[in-house]
Amino acid sequence: MVNTTYQVQGMTCGHCVSAVSTEVGAIAGVRDVQVDLAAGRVTVSSDQPLETAVVRAAVDEAGYDLVDA
Ligand SMILES: [Cu+2]
């Protein structure tokens, strides 16, 4: 299991959290998504390391922006 933390911009409430969790959670191989709303941090647990571009696309689909590390 791999845990990766991403910084996501624009999340303001529980709806944002669930939108991001749903989209990122739908990526193949993702087992769990933990969102720290106050910190704008999204921690993804997956079977294999994820392509950042794939995570970025999912976050974008949810309506938010992945911040470059
Ligand atoms: Cu919201």
PDB file of the backbone (N, CA, C, O) and the ligand in Angstrom, with CONECT records:
HET     CU  A 101       1
ATOM      1  N   MET A   1       0.847  -1.203   0.000  1.00  0.00           N
ATOM      2  CA  MET A   1       0.000   0.000   0.000  1.00  0.00           C
ATOM      3  C   MET A   1       0.874   1.241   0.000  1.00  0.00           C
ATOM      4  O   MET A   1       1.862   1.321   0.729  1.00  0.00           O
ATOM      5  N   VAL A   2       0.499   2.207  -0.826  1.00  0.00           N
ATOM      6  CA  VAL A   2       1.254   3.457  -0.933  1.00  0.00           C
ATOM      7  C   VAL A   2       0.363   4.601  -0.477  1.00  0.00           C
ATOM      8  O   VAL A   2      -0.781   4.713  -0.919  1.00  0.00           O
ATOM      9  N   ASN A   3       0.877   5.451   0.404  1.00  0.00           N
ATOM     10  CA  ASN A   3       0.147   6.649   0.813  1.00  0.00           C
ATOM     11  C   ASN A   3       0.835   7.862   0.216  1.00  0.00           C
ATOM     12  O   ASN A   3       2.035   8.057   0.406  1.00  0.00           O
ATOM     13  N   THR A   4       0.075   8.678  -0.507  1.00  0.00           N
ATOM     14  CA  THR A   4       0.626   9.892  -1.089  1.00  0.00           C
ATOM     15  C   THR A   4      -0.247  11.070  -0.686  1.00  0.00           C
ATOM     16  O   THR A   4      -1.474  10.990  -0.731  1.00  0.00           O
ATOM     17  N   THR A   5       0.391  12.159  -0.292  1.00  0.00           N
ATOM     18  CA  THR A   5      -0.357  13.350   0.111  1.00  0.00           C
ATOM     19  C   THR A   5      -0.239  14.433  -0.955  1.00  0.00           C
ATOM     20  O   THR A   5       0.845  14.736  -1.452  1.00  0.00           O
ATOM     21  N   TYR A   6      -1.387  15.000  -1.286  1.00  0.00           N
ATOM     22  CA  TYR A   6      -1.447  16.064  -2.292  1.00  0.00           C
ATOM     23  C   TYR A   6      -2.038  17.305  -1.639  1.00  0.00           C
ATOM     24  O   TYR A   6      -2.798  17.223  -0.674  1.00  0.00           O
ATOM     25  N   GLN A   7      -1.669  18.455  -2.193  1.00  0.00           N
ATOM     26  CA  GLN A   7      -2.244  19.721  -1.746  1.00  0.00           C
ATOM     27  C   GLN A   7      -3.297  20.120  -2.780  1.00  0.00           C
ATOM     28  O   GLN A   7      -3.015  20.177  -3.977  1.00  0.00           O
ATOM     29  N   VAL A   8      -4.505  20.392  -2.304  1.00  0.00           N
ATOM     30  CA  VAL A   8      -5.601  20.744  -3.207  1.00  0.00           C
ATOM     31  C   VAL A   8      -6.154  22.109  -2.818  1.00  0.00           C
ATOM     32  O   VAL A   8      -6.430  22.390  -1.652  1.00  0.00           O
ATOM     33  N   GLN A   9      -6.303  22.945  -3.845  1.00  0.00           N
ATOM     34  CA  GLN A   9      -6.767  24.301  -3.631  1.00  0.00           C
ATOM     35  C   GLN A   9      -8.263  24.411  -3.913  1.00  0.00           C
ATOM     36  O   GLN A   9      -8.765  23.805  -4.860  1.00  0.00           O
ATOM     37  N   GLY A  10      -8.970  25.175  -3.099  1.00  0.00           N
ATOM     38  CA  GLY A  10     -10.347  25.531  -3.393  1.00  0.00           C
ATOM     39  C   GLY A  10     -11.412  24.796  -2.605  1.00  0.00           C
ATOM     40  O   GLY A  10     -12.598  25.090  -2.754  1.00  0.00           O
ATOM     41  N   MET A  11     -11.017  23.841  -1.764  1.00  0.00           N
ATOM     42  CA  MET A  11     -12.022  23.122  -0.976  1.00  0.00           C
ATOM     43  C   MET A  11     -12.435  23.980   0.218  1.00  0.00           C
ATOM     44  O   MET A  11     -11.589  24.483   0.958  1.00  0.00           O
ATOM     45  N   THR A  12     -13.753  24.139   0.394  1.00  0.00           N
ATOM     46  CA  THR A  12     -14.220  25.020   1.470  1.00  0.00           C
ATOM     47  C   THR A  12     -15.197  24.370   2.440  1.00  0.00           C
ATOM     48  O   THR A  12     -15.445  24.911   3.518  1.00  0.00           O
ATOM     49  N   CYS A  13     -15.751  23.227   2.079  1.00  0.00           N
ATOM     50  CA  CYS A  13     -16.757  22.645   2.969  1.00  0.00           C
ATOM     51  C   CYS A  13     -16.855  21.137   2.770  1.00  0.00           C
ATOM     52  O   CYS A  13     -16.114  20.550   1.982  1.00  0.00           O
ATOM     53  N   GLY A  14     -17.770  20.531   3.490  1.00  0.00           N
ATOM     54  CA  GLY A  14     -17.935  19.085   3.424  1.00  0.00           C
ATOM     55  C   GLY A  14     -18.323  18.593   2.047  1.00  0.00           C
ATOM     56  O   GLY A  14     -17.987  17.473   1.662  1.00  0.00           O
ATOM     57  N   HIS A  15     -19.037  19.438   1.296  1.00  0.00           N
ATOM     58  CA  HIS A  15     -19.404  19.037  -0.064  1.00  0.00           C
ATOM     59  C   HIS A  15     -18.169  18.911  -0.939  1.00  0.00           C
ATOM     60  O   HIS A  15     -18.048  17.982  -1.737  1.00  0.00           O
ATOM     61  N   CYS A  16     -17.253  19.858  -0.777  1.00  0.00           N
ATOM     62  CA  CYS A  16     -16.003  19.812  -1.533  1.00  0.00           C
ATOM     63  C   CYS A  16     -15.241  18.529  -1.197  1.00  0.00           C
ATOM     64  O   CYS A  16     -14.710  17.851  -2.076  1.00  0.00           O
ATOM     65  N   VAL A  17     -15.203  18.218   0.096  1.00  0.00           N
ATOM     66  CA  VAL A  17     -14.491  17.026   0.554  1.00  0.00           C
ATOM     67  C   VAL A  17     -15.082  15.785  -0.095  1.00  0.00           C
ATOM     68  O   VAL A  17     -14.347  14.915  -0.562  1.00  0.00           O
ATOM     69  N   SER A  18     -16.410  15.699  -0.126  1.00  0.00           N
ATOM     70  CA  SER A  18     -17.006  14.493  -0.689  1.00  0.00           C
ATOM     71  C   SER A  18     -16.837  14.438  -2.202  1.00  0.00           C
ATOM     72  O   SER A  18     -16.697  13.355  -2.770  1.00  0.00           O
ATOM     73  N   ALA A  19     -16.850  15.606  -2.866  1.00  0.00           N
ATOM     74  CA  ALA A  19     -16.644  15.631  -4.317  1.00  0.00           C
ATOM     75  C   ALA A  19     -15.244  15.127  -4.671  1.00  0.00           C
ATOM     76  O   ALA A  19     -15.075  14.314  -5.580  1.00  0.00           O
ATOM     77  N   VAL A  20     -14.250  15.620  -3.942  1.00  0.00           N
ATOM     78  CA  VAL A  20     -12.866  15.201  -4.189  1.00  0.00           C
ATOM     79  C   VAL A  20     -12.689  13.724  -3.834  1.00  0.00           C
ATOM     80  O   VAL A  20     -12.053  12.973  -4.573  1.00  0.00           O
ATOM     81  N   SER A  21     -13.253  13.319  -2.701  1.00  0.00           N
ATOM     82  CA  SER A  21     -13.134  11.921  -2.273  1.00  0.00           C
ATOM     83  C   SER A  21     -13.733  10.975  -3.304  1.00  0.00           C
ATOM     84  O   SER A  21     -13.168   9.919  -3.591  1.00  0.00           O
ATOM     85  N   THR A  22     -14.881  11.358  -3.860  1.00  0.00           N
ATOM     86  CA  THR A  22     -15.550  10.512  -4.841  1.00  0.00           C
ATOM     87  C   THR A  22     -14.728  10.384  -6.113  1.00  0.00           C
ATOM     88  O   THR A  22     -14.523   9.279  -6.615  1.00  0.00           O
ATOM     89  N   GLU A  23     -14.254  11.514  -6.637  1.00  0.00           N
ATOM     90  CA  GLU A  23     -13.502  11.482  -7.901  1.00  0.00           C
ATOM     91  C   GLU A  23     -12.155  10.774  -7.746  1.00  0.00           C
ATOM     92  O   GLU A  23     -11.787   9.929  -8.563  1.00  0.00           O
ATOM     93  N   VAL A  24     -11.440  11.126  -6.702  1.00  0.00           N
ATOM     94  CA  VAL A  24     -10.126  10.505  -6.505  1.00  0.00           C
ATOM     95  C   VAL A  24     -10.308   9.028  -6.131  1.00  0.00           C
ATOM     96  O   VAL A  24      -9.518   8.172  -6.529  1.00  0.00           O
ATOM     97  N   GLY A  25     -11.361   8.751  -5.363  1.00  0.00           N
ATOM     98  CA  GLY A  25     -11.629   7.378  -4.958  1.00  0.00           C
ATOM     99  C   GLY A  25     -11.975   6.465  -6.127  1.00  0.00           C
ATOM    100  O   GLY A  25     -11.883   5.242  -6.020  1.00  0.00           O
ATOM    101  N   ALA A  26     -12.377   7.073  -7.252  1.00  0.00           N
ATOM    102  CA  ALA A  26     -12.765   6.294  -8.431  1.00  0.00           C
ATOM    103  C   ALA A  26     -11.567   5.891  -9.288  1.00  0.00           C
ATOM    104  O   ALA A  26     -11.710   5.095 -10.217  1.00  0.00           O
ATOM    105  N   ILE A  27     -10.380   6.438  -8.982  1.00  0.00           N
ATOM    106  CA  ILE A  27      -9.172   6.064  -9.744  1.00  0.00           C
ATOM    107  C   ILE A  27      -8.856   4.600  -9.465  1.00  0.00           C
ATOM    108  O   ILE A  27      -8.934   4.136  -8.328  1.00  0.00           O
ATOM    109  N   ALA A  28      -8.500   3.887 -10.519  1.00  0.00           N
ATOM    110  CA  ALA A  28      -8.165   2.462 -10.383  1.00  0.00           C
ATOM    111  C   ALA A  28      -7.038   2.269  -9.374  1.00  0.00           C
ATOM    112  O   ALA A  28      -6.011   2.944  -9.446  1.00  0.00           O
ATOM    113  N   GLY A  29      -7.233   1.351  -8.438  1.00  0.00           N
ATOM    114  CA  GLY A  29      -6.194   1.028  -7.474  1.00  0.00           C
ATOM    115  C   GLY A  29      -6.249   1.833  -6.191  1.00  0.00           C
ATOM    116  O   GLY A  29      -5.522   1.540  -5.242  1.00  0.00           O
ATOM    117  N   VAL A  30      -7.115   2.858  -6.151  1.00  0.00           N
ATOM    118  CA  VAL A  30      -7.217   3.664  -4.937  1.00  0.00           C
ATOM    119  C   VAL A  30      -8.079   2.944  -3.912  1.00  0.00           C
ATOM    120  O   VAL A  30      -9.193   2.516  -4.213  1.00  0.00           O
ATOM    121  N   ARG A  31      -7.550   2.812  -2.694  1.00  0.00           N
ATOM    122  CA  ARG A  31      -8.247   2.106  -1.614  1.00  0.00           C
ATOM    123  C   ARG A  31      -8.912   3.038  -0.637  1.00  0.00           C
ATOM    124  O   ARG A  31      -9.959   2.721  -0.073  1.00  0.00           O
ATOM    125  N   ASP A  32      -8.294   4.210  -0.433  1.00  0.00           N
ATOM    126  CA  ASP A  32      -8.828   5.119   0.579  1.00  0.00           C
ATOM    127  C   ASP A  32      -8.399   6.546   0.263  1.00  0.00           C
ATOM    128  O   ASP A  32      -7.312   6.782  -0.264  1.00  0.00           O
ATOM    129  N   VAL A  33      -9.272   7.492   0.596  1.00  0.00           N
ATOM    130  CA  VAL A  33      -8.954   8.903   0.413  1.00  0.00           C
ATOM    131  C   VAL A  33      -9.292   9.630   1.715  1.00  0.00           C
ATOM    132  O   VAL A  33     -10.427   9.578   2.189  1.00  0.00           O
ATOM    133  N   GLN A  34      -8.297  10.306   2.286  1.00  0.00           N
ATOM    134  CA  GLN A  34      -8.518  11.083   3.507  1.00  0.00           C
ATOM    135  C   GLN A  34      -8.295  12.545   3.174  1.00  0.00           C
ATOM    136  O   GLN A  34      -7.257  12.913   2.625  1.00  0.00           O
ATOM    137  N   VAL A  35      -9.284  13.388   3.512  1.00  0.00           N
ATOM    138  CA  VAL A  35      -9.160  14.809   3.219  1.00  0.00           C
ATOM    139  C   VAL A  35      -9.091  15.609   4.510  1.00  0.00           C
ATOM    140  O   VAL A  35      -9.951  15.483   5.382  1.00  0.00           O
ATOM    141  N   ASP A  36      -8.050  16.439   4.620  1.00  0.00           N
ATOM    142  CA  ASP A  36      -7.947  17.397   5.715  1.00  0.00           C
ATOM    143  C   ASP A  36      -8.366  18.734   5.130  1.00  0.00           C
ATOM    144  O   ASP A  36      -7.580  19.423   4.479  1.00  0.00           O
ATOM    145  N   LEU A  37      -9.621  19.084   5.376  1.00  0.00           N
ATOM    146  CA  LEU A  37     -10.197  20.287   4.761  1.00  0.00           C
ATOM    147  C   LEU A  37      -9.441  21.551   5.160  1.00  0.00           C
ATOM    148  O   LEU A  37      -9.111  22.373   4.305  1.00  0.00           O
ATOM    149  N   ALA A  38      -9.167  21.706   6.452  1.00  0.00           N
ATOM    150  CA  ALA A  38      -8.498  22.920   6.937  1.00  0.00           C
ATOM    151  C   ALA A  38      -7.128  23.112   6.294  1.00  0.00           C
ATOM    152  O   ALA A  38      -6.727  24.235   5.990  1.00  0.00           O
ATOM    153  N   ALA A  39      -6.420  22.012   6.091  1.00  0.00           N
ATOM    154  CA  ALA A  39      -5.068  22.089   5.538  1.00  0.00           C
ATOM    155  C   ALA A  39      -5.067  21.987   4.013  1.00  0.00           C
ATOM    156  O   ALA A  39      -4.044  22.242   3.378  1.00  0.00           O
ATOM    157  N   GLY A  40      -6.215  21.615   3.417  1.00  0.00           N
ATOM    158  CA  GLY A  40      -6.271  21.428   1.977  1.00  0.00           C
ATOM    159  C   GLY A  40      -5.442  20.241   1.525  1.00  0.00           C
ATOM    160  O   GLY A  40      -4.885  20.229   0.427  1.00  0.00           O
ATOM    161  N   ARG A  41      -5.372  19.251   2.391  1.00  0.00           N
ATOM    162  CA  ARG A  41      -4.500  18.115   2.136  1.00  0.00           C
ATOM    163  C   ARG A  41      -5.333  16.869   1.843  1.00  0.00           C
ATOM    164  O   ARG A  41      -6.308  16.572   2.533  1.00  0.00           O
ATOM    165  N   VAL A  42      -4.926  16.164   0.817  1.00  0.00           N
ATOM    166  CA  VAL A  42      -5.633  14.942   0.431  1.00  0.00           C
ATOM    167  C   VAL A  42      -4.624  13.798   0.449  1.00  0.00           C
ATOM    168  O   VAL A  42      -3.636  13.818  -0.286  1.00  0.00           O
ATOM    169  N   THR A  43      -4.877  12.816   1.282  1.00  0.00           N
ATOM    170  CA  THR A  43      -3.991  11.664   1.368  1.00  0.00           C
ATOM    171  C   THR A  43      -4.677  10.468   0.725  1.00  0.00           C
ATOM    172  O   THR A  43      -5.780  10.075   1.104  1.00  0.00           O
ATOM    173  N   VAL A  44      -3.989   9.906  -0.255  1.00  0.00           N
ATOM    174  CA  VAL A  44      -4.557   8.819  -1.041  1.00  0.00           C
ATOM    175  C   VAL A  44      -3.783   7.532  -0.766  1.00  0.00           C
ATOM    176  O   VAL A  44      -2.556   7.498  -0.862  1.00  0.00           O
ATOM    177  N   SER A  45      -4.515   6.484  -0.425  1.00  0.00           N
ATOM    178  CA  SER A  45      -3.913   5.162  -0.257  1.00  0.00           C
ATOM    179  C   SER A  45      -4.238   4.344  -1.495  1.00  0.00           C
ATOM    180  O   SER A  45      -5.397   4.207  -1.886  1.00  0.00           O
ATOM    181  N   SER A  46      -3.181   3.801  -2.105  1.00  0.00           N
ATOM    182  CA  SER A  46      -3.394   3.044  -3.340  1.00  0.00           C
ATOM    183  C   SER A  46      -2.502   1.810  -3.371  1.00  0.00           C
ATOM    184  O   SER A  46      -1.502   1.719  -2.659  1.00  0.00           O
ATOM    185  N   ASP A  47      -2.895   0.867  -4.217  1.00  0.00           N
ATOM    186  CA  ASP A  47      -2.133  -0.374  -4.358  1.00  0.00           C
ATOM    187  C   ASP A  47      -0.752  -0.109  -4.935  1.00  0.00           C
ATOM    188  O   ASP A  47       0.238  -0.709  -4.516  1.00  0.00           O
ATOM    189  N   GLN A  48      -0.700   0.804  -5.907  1.00  0.00           N
ATOM    190  CA  GLN A  48       0.536   1.149  -6.611  1.00  0.00           C
ATOM    191  C   GLN A  48       0.676   2.670  -6.596  1.00  0.00           C
ATOM    192  O   GLN A  48      -0.320   3.377  -6.438  1.00  0.00           O
ATOM    193  N   PRO A  49       1.898   3.185  -6.758  1.00  0.00           N
ATOM    194  CA  PRO A  49       2.053   4.645  -6.888  1.00  0.00           C
ATOM    195  C   PRO A  49       1.196   5.160  -8.044  1.00  0.00           C
ATOM    196  O   PRO A  49       1.109   4.519  -9.091  1.00  0.00           O
ATOM    197  N   LEU A  50       0.570   6.310  -7.851  1.00  0.00           N
ATOM    198  CA  LEU A  50      -0.320   6.856  -8.875  1.00  0.00           C
ATOM    199  C   LEU A  50       0.417   7.875  -9.732  1.00  0.00           C
ATOM    200  O   LEU A  50       1.346   8.544  -9.278  1.00  0.00           O
ATOM    201  N   GLU A  51      -0.020   7.975 -10.981  1.00  0.00           N
ATOM    202  CA  GLU A  51       0.481   9.038 -11.855  1.00  0.00           C
ATOM    203  C   GLU A  51      -0.119  10.345 -11.350  1.00  0.00           C
ATOM    204  O   GLU A  51      -1.332  10.445 -11.163  1.00  0.00           O
ATOM    205  N   THR A  52       0.729  11.345 -11.131  1.00  0.00           N
ATOM    206  CA  THR A  52       0.221  12.634 -10.660  1.00  0.00           C
ATOM    207  C   THR A  52      -0.808  13.198 -11.630  1.00  0.00           C
ATOM    208  O   THR A  52      -1.789  13.810 -11.209  1.00  0.00           O
ATOM    209  N   ALA A  53      -0.592  12.996 -12.920  1.00  0.00           N
ATOM    210  CA  ALA A  53      -1.513  13.521 -13.936  1.00  0.00           C
ATOM    211  C   ALA A  53      -2.914  12.929 -13.779  1.00  0.00           C
ATOM    212  O   ALA A  53      -3.913  13.601 -14.035  1.00  0.00           O
ATOM    213  N   VAL A  54      -2.975  11.668 -13.354  1.00  0.00           N
ATOM    214  CA  VAL A  54      -4.275  11.006 -13.173  1.00  0.00           C
ATOM    215  C   VAL A  54      -5.003  11.604 -11.964  1.00  0.00           C
ATOM    216  O   VAL A  54      -6.209  11.846 -12.000  1.00  0.00           O
ATOM    217  N   VAL A  55      -4.235  11.833 -10.897  1.00  0.00           N
ATOM    218  CA  VAL A  55      -4.815  12.436  -9.689  1.00  0.00           C
ATOM    219  C   VAL A  55      -5.261  13.863  -9.998  1.00  0.00           C
ATOM    220  O   VAL A  55      -6.328  14.311  -9.579  1.00  0.00           O
ATOM    221  N   ARG A  56      -4.408  14.558 -10.743  1.00  0.00           N
ATOM    222  CA  ARG A  56      -4.727  15.942 -11.120  1.00  0.00           C
ATOM    223  C   ARG A  56      -6.038  16.001 -11.913  1.00  0.00           C
ATOM    224  O   ARG A  56      -6.879  16.870 -11.682  1.00  0.00           O
ATOM    225  N   ALA A  57      -6.190  15.073 -12.837  1.00  0.00           N
ATOM    226  CA  ALA A  57      -7.403  15.034 -13.668  1.00  0.00           C
ATOM    227  C   ALA A  57      -8.643  14.776 -12.818  1.00  0.00           C
ATOM    228  O   ALA A  57      -9.696  15.369 -13.054  1.00  0.00           O
ATOM    229  N   ALA A  58      -8.518  13.888 -11.825  1.00  0.00           N
ATOM    230  CA  ALA A  58      -9.653  13.572 -10.958  1.00  0.00           C
ATOM    231  C   ALA A  58     -10.023  14.772 -10.088  1.00  0.00           C
ATOM    232  O   ALA A  58     -11.201  15.082  -9.912  1.00  0.00           O
ATOM    233  N   VAL A  59      -9.009  15.439  -9.550  1.00  0.00           N
ATOM    234  CA  VAL A  59      -9.249  16.627  -8.721  1.00  0.00           C
ATOM    235  C   VAL A  59      -9.882  17.720  -9.580  1.00  0.00           C
ATOM    236  O   VAL A  59     -10.793  18.420  -9.138  1.00  0.00           O
ATOM    237  N   ASP A  60      -9.393  17.857 -10.802  1.00  0.00           N
ATOM    238  CA  ASP A  60      -9.924  18.836 -11.745  1.00  0.00           C
ATOM    239  C   ASP A  60     -11.376  18.527 -12.059  1.00  0.00           C
ATOM    240  O   ASP A  60     -12.211  19.429 -12.126  1.00  0.00           O
ATOM    241  N   GLU A  61     -11.673  17.253 -12.252  1.00  0.00           N
ATOM    242  CA  GLU A  61     -13.033  16.792 -12.555  1.00  0.00           C
ATOM    243  C   GLU A  61     -13.984  17.165 -11.413  1.00  0.00           C
ATOM    244  O   GLU A  61     -15.148  17.495 -11.642  1.00  0.00           O
ATOM    245  N   ALA A  62     -13.469  17.107 -10.182  1.00  0.00           N
ATOM    246  CA  ALA A  62     -14.271  17.457  -9.017  1.00  0.00           C
ATOM    247  C   ALA A  62     -14.466  18.975  -8.908  1.00  0.00           C
ATOM    248  O   ALA A  62     -15.337  19.446  -8.177  1.00  0.00           O
ATOM    249  N   GLY A  63     -13.638  19.736  -9.650  1.00  0.00           N
ATOM    250  CA  GLY A  63     -13.778  21.181  -9.662  1.00  0.00           C
ATOM    251  C   GLY A  63     -12.730  21.923  -8.861  1.00  0.00           C
ATOM    252  O   GLY A  63     -12.913  23.093  -8.526  1.00  0.00           O
ATOM    253  N   TYR A  64     -11.624  21.245  -8.548  1.00  0.00           N
ATOM    254  CA  TYR A  64     -10.575  21.864  -7.728  1.00  0.00           C
ATOM    255  C   TYR A  64      -9.225  21.730  -8.416  1.00  0.00           C
ATOM    256  O   TYR A  64      -9.100  21.104  -9.467  1.00  0.00           O
ATOM    257  N   ASP A  65      -8.218  22.338  -7.792  1.00  0.00           N
ATOM    258  CA  ASP A  65      -6.886  22.346  -8.402  1.00  0.00           C
ATOM    259  C   ASP A  65      -5.866  21.665  -7.520  1.00  0.00           C
ATOM    260  O   ASP A  65      -5.779  21.918  -6.318  1.00  0.00           O
ATOM    261  N   LEU A  66      -5.097  20.796  -8.147  1.00  0.00           N
ATOM    262  CA  LEU A  66      -3.959  20.181  -7.451  1.00  0.00           C
ATOM    263  C   LEU A  66      -2.812  21.191  -7.467  1.00  0.00           C
ATOM    264  O   LEU A  66      -2.442  21.711  -8.519  1.00  0.00           O
ATOM    265  N   VAL A  67      -2.261  21.456  -6.293  1.00  0.00           N
ATOM    266  CA  VAL A  67      -1.152  22.387  -6.187  1.00  0.00           C
ATOM    267  C   VAL A  67       0.144  21.619  -6.388  1.00  0.00           C
ATOM    268  O   VAL A  67       0.347  20.563  -5.789  1.00  0.00           O
ATOM    269  N   ASP A  68       1.021  22.153  -7.233  1.00  0.00           N
ATOM    270  CA  ASP A  68       2.293  21.479  -7.468  1.00  0.00           C
ATOM    271  C   ASP A  68       3.158  21.493  -6.221  1.00  0.00           C
ATOM    272  O   ASP A  68       3.256  22.504  -5.525  1.00  0.00           O
ATOM    273  N   ALA A  69       3.772  20.373  -5.954  1.00  0.00           N
ATOM    274  CA  ALA A  69       4.615  20.254  -4.751  1.00  0.00           C
ATOM    275  C   ALA A  69       5.892  21.050  -4.932  1.00  0.00           C
ATOM    276  O   ALA A  69       6.733  21.079  -4.034  1.00  0.00           O
TER     277      ALA A  69
HETATM  278 CU    CU A 101     -17.671  22.943  -0.544  1.00  0.00          CU2+
END
